[in-house]
Amino acid sequence: MTAANACQDRHRRRGESVTAGLQGFSGGEGAGAGQDGLTGPQSVTFRVEGMAPAPQGSKTHVGKGVMIESCRNVKPWRELVAQAAMARCEPSCGRWADWQWAAWSVLHRSPDLTAAELLKEVGPRRHRITLVDVSSFLPALRGCMAKQEAQVLRGPVRMSVVFLFARPAGHFRQDGTLKPSAHAYHAVKPDGSKLLRSTEDALSKLVFEDDARIVGCTWEKRYTVGNERPGALITVIPLGGG
């Protein structure tokens, strides 16, 4: 076995062990397992898919004392994580249109808005929606949010995250096998600690009460294997007590 094939096989077997705890998961709380073997009857395990994880923490000065996030993908990443967290307790939201996700995001920040106020915040021209659309969707949206709120983990929690990145095209030969020179580890930017920061912020008040409730966390970042897509594997476990 060549060094490249050995590397590919090692990561395939590692990926199988990571995803084993996710098989059979259908949303909501239930027994789950993270990449480090964490299990528990009330553990929450879910997958975020669709884009490479984005870091939070580095700022860029744009003038007049204004600082913005250096990574322009941090907001879309937080939104994707939040949507995956929402979908774990309400699978039907996986069929929501973009404007419905936008309405959820706005209402999550300002829960007392009326349908007219929500329409204005979401942007009727951008999404080509009317007050009738928002008014008919609002009761179902509030019901989903109430269901999600009831499933927020209370008290201290421990979290495990595996950040997944696609390998660069340069890592592969033309036949699709890994080159001997392909790195085994994702030992490049972005920093794992900054990835964790953006992910924790997205999960606050959706999976756990506040990121201050996280008393222990393990994370790793690696390249995808097999049919995996870029994103993250997340496990949160309540520890009990206050």
C-alpha positions as CSV (number, residue, x, y, z in Angstrom):
1,M,0.0,0.0,0.0
2,T,1.4,3.4,-1.0
3,A,1.8,6.2,1.5
4,A,-1.1,8.1,-0.1
5,N,-3.4,5.2,-0.1
6,A,-2.6,4.4,3.5
7,C,-3.4,8.0,4.4
8,Q,-6.7,7.9,2.6
9,D,-7.6,4.6,4.3
10,R,-6.7,6.0,7.7
11,H,-8.9,9.0,7.2
12,R,-11.8,6.8,5.8
13,R,-11.7,4.6,8.9
14,R,-11.5,7.7,11.1
15,G,-14.5,9.2,9.3
16,E,-16.5,6.1,9.8
17,S,-15.9,6.2,13.6
18,V,-16.9,9.9,13.7
19,T,-20.2,9.4,11.8
20,A,-21.2,6.2,13.5
21,G,-23.0,8.1,16.2
22,L,-25.0,10.0,13.7
23,Q,-26.5,7.1,11.9
24,G,-30.2,6.7,12.7
25,F,-30.4,10.3,14.1
26,S,-33.7,11.8,12.9
27,G,-33.7,15.2,14.7
28,G,-34.6,16.2,18.2
29,E,-32.9,15.1,21.4
30,G,-31.8,11.5,21.8
31,A,-28.9,9.3,22.3
32,G,-25.9,10.5,20.3
33,A,-22.2,10.2,20.1
34,G,-19.5,12.7,19.2
35,Q,-16.1,12.1,17.6
36,D,-14.6,11.6,21.1
37,G,-17.0,8.9,22.2
38,L,-19.3,11.2,24.2
39,T,-22.7,9.7,24.7
40,G,-25.7,10.3,26.9
41,P,-29.5,9.8,26.9
42,Q,-30.0,13.6,26.5
43,S,-27.1,14.4,24.2
44,V,-27.8,16.4,21.0
45,T,-25.9,15.4,17.9
46,F,-26.4,17.0,14.5
47,R,-24.5,17.8,11.3
48,V,-24.0,21.2,9.6
49,E,-23.4,20.9,5.8
50,G,-23.1,23.2,2.9
51,M,-20.0,25.4,3.3
52,A,-16.6,25.5,4.9
53,P,-16.5,26.6,8.6
54,A,-15.7,30.3,9.0
55,P,-13.7,31.9,11.8
56,Q,-14.8,34.7,14.1
57,G,-12.5,37.0,15.9
58,S,-10.2,38.8,13.5
59,K,-11.3,42.4,12.8
60,T,-10.7,44.9,10.0
61,H,-10.7,48.6,10.6
62,V,-12.8,50.3,7.9
63,G,-12.4,53.9,9.2
64,K,-14.0,56.2,11.8
65,G,-13.4,53.7,14.5
66,V,-15.6,51.1,12.8
67,M,-14.4,47.4,13.0
68,I,-15.9,44.6,11.0
69,E,-15.3,40.9,10.8
70,S,-12.4,40.1,8.5
71,C,-14.0,36.9,7.3
72,R,-17.0,37.7,5.2
73,N,-18.3,34.1,5.5
74,V,-18.7,34.3,9.3
75,K,-22.4,35.5,9.1
76,P,-23.5,32.9,6.5
77,W,-21.7,30.2,8.6
78,R,-23.5,31.2,11.8
79,E,-26.8,31.2,10.0
80,L,-26.1,27.7,8.6
81,V,-25.2,26.4,12.0
82,A,-28.4,28.0,13.5
83,Q,-30.5,26.5,10.8
84,A,-29.1,23.0,11.4
85,A,-29.8,23.5,15.1
86,M,-33.3,24.5,14.4
87,A,-33.9,21.6,12.0
88,R,-32.9,19.1,14.7
89,C,-36.1,19.8,16.6
90,E,-38.3,20.8,13.7
91,P,-37.5,18.8,10.6
92,S,-40.2,20.5,8.5
93,C,-38.1,23.7,8.5
94,G,-35.8,21.9,6.1
95,R,-38.3,22.8,3.4
96,W,-38.5,26.5,4.3
97,A,-37.8,29.1,1.6
98,D,-35.1,31.7,2.1
99,W,-37.6,34.4,3.2
100,Q,-39.0,32.0,5.9
101,W,-35.5,31.5,7.3
102,A,-35.0,35.2,7.2
103,A,-38.2,35.7,9.1
104,W,-37.1,33.2,11.7
105,S,-33.8,34.9,12.1
106,V,-35.5,38.3,12.6
107,L,-38.1,36.9,15.0
108,H,-35.5,35.1,17.0
109,R,-33.9,38.4,17.8
110,S,-37.2,40.3,18.2
111,P,-39.9,37.9,19.2
112,D,-42.7,40.5,19.7
113,L,-42.8,41.8,16.1
114,T,-46.2,41.9,14.3
115,A,-46.6,40.4,10.8
116,A,-46.4,43.9,9.3
117,E,-43.2,44.7,11.2
118,L,-41.7,41.3,10.3
119,L,-42.5,41.9,6.6
120,K,-40.7,45.2,6.7
121,E,-37.6,43.7,8.4
122,V,-37.4,40.7,6.0
123,G,-37.8,42.9,2.9
124,P,-40.8,42.3,0.7
125,R,-39.1,43.5,-2.5
126,R,-36.0,41.3,-2.0
127,H,-38.0,38.2,-1.4
128,R,-41.1,39.1,-3.4
129,I,-43.5,38.3,-0.5
130,T,-46.6,40.1,0.8
131,L,-48.2,40.7,4.1
132,V,-50.5,37.7,3.4
133,D,-47.5,35.4,3.0
134,V,-46.0,36.5,6.4
135,S,-49.3,36.5,8.2
136,S,-50.1,32.9,7.1
137,F,-46.7,31.7,8.1
138,L,-46.3,33.5,11.4
139,P,-48.4,31.1,13.5
140,A,-46.4,28.1,12.3
141,L,-43.2,29.9,12.8
142,R,-44.0,30.8,16.4
143,G,-45.0,27.2,17.0
144,C,-41.6,26.0,15.7
145,M,-39.8,28.5,17.9
146,A,-41.8,27.4,21.0
147,K,-40.9,23.8,20.3
148,Q,-37.2,24.7,19.8
149,E,-37.2,26.8,23.0
150,A,-38.6,23.8,25.0
151,Q,-35.6,21.8,23.9
152,V,-32.9,24.2,24.9
153,L,-30.5,22.4,27.2
154,R,-30.4,24.0,30.7
155,G,-27.4,24.1,33.0
156,P,-23.8,23.3,32.2
157,V,-22.9,21.4,29.0
158,R,-20.0,19.9,27.3
159,M,-19.5,20.2,23.5
160,S,-17.6,18.3,20.9
161,V,-17.1,19.7,17.3
162,V,-15.4,18.3,14.2
163,F,-14.9,20.9,11.6
164,L,-14.8,19.5,8.0
165,F,-13.0,21.0,5.1
166,A,-12.8,19.8,1.5
167,R,-9.3,18.9,0.3
168,P,-7.8,21.3,-2.3
169,A,-7.9,19.9,-5.9
170,G,-4.1,19.9,-5.8
171,H,-4.1,17.1,-3.2
172,F,-5.4,14.6,-5.9
173,R,-4.0,12.9,-8.9
174,Q,-6.1,12.9,-12.1
175,D,-7.5,9.5,-11.2
176,G,-8.9,10.8,-7.9
177,T,-6.4,9.2,-5.6
178,L,-4.4,11.2,-3.1
179,K,-0.9,12.3,-4.0
180,P,1.9,11.1,-1.7
181,S,2.6,14.8,-0.9
182,A,-1.0,15.4,0.3
183,H,-1.1,16.5,3.9
184,A,-2.8,14.2,6.4
185,Y,-3.9,17.0,8.7
186,H,-5.7,20.3,8.1
187,A,-2.9,22.1,9.8
188,V,-3.6,25.4,8.0
189,K,-5.8,28.4,8.6
190,P,-8.5,29.1,9.8
191,D,-7.6,28.7,13.5
192,G,-9.7,26.1,15.3
193,S,-10.3,28.4,18.3
194,K,-11.8,31.1,16.0
195,L,-14.0,28.4,14.3
196,L,-15.2,27.4,17.7
197,R,-16.1,31.0,18.6
198,S,-18.4,31.5,15.6
199,T,-20.0,28.1,16.1
200,E,-20.7,28.6,19.9
201,D,-22.3,32.0,19.2
202,A,-24.6,30.5,16.6
203,L,-25.8,27.8,19.1
204,S,-26.4,30.1,22.0
205,K,-30.1,30.2,23.0
206,L,-30.8,27.5,20.3
207,V,-29.1,24.4,21.8
208,F,-27.9,25.7,25.1
209,E,-28.8,28.8,27.2
210,D,-25.6,30.7,26.6
211,D,-22.1,29.9,25.5
212,A,-21.0,30.7,29.1
213,R,-22.7,27.4,30.0
214,I,-20.0,25.4,28.1
215,V,-17.7,24.1,30.8
216,G,-15.7,21.8,28.5
217,C,-15.1,21.5,24.8
218,T,-13.1,19.3,22.4
219,W,-12.6,20.1,18.8
220,E,-10.7,19.1,15.8
221,K,-10.5,20.1,12.1
222,R,-9.9,17.7,9.3
223,Y,-10.5,17.0,5.7
224,T,-13.7,15.4,4.5
225,V,-13.7,11.7,3.7
226,G,-15.9,9.7,1.4
227,N,-19.2,11.4,0.7
228,E,-18.9,13.9,3.6
229,R,-19.5,17.6,2.7
230,P,-17.8,20.6,4.3
231,G,-19.4,21.7,7.5
232,A,-19.3,20.3,11.1
233,L,-20.3,17.5,13.3
234,I,-21.6,18.8,16.6
235,T,-22.4,17.0,19.9
236,V,-23.7,18.8,23.0
237,I,-24.2,17.0,26.3
238,P,-25.9,18.3,29.4
239,L,-24.0,17.7,32.6
240,G,-26.8,18.2,35.1
241,G,-26.9,20.5,38.0
242,G,-26.7,24.3,37.9
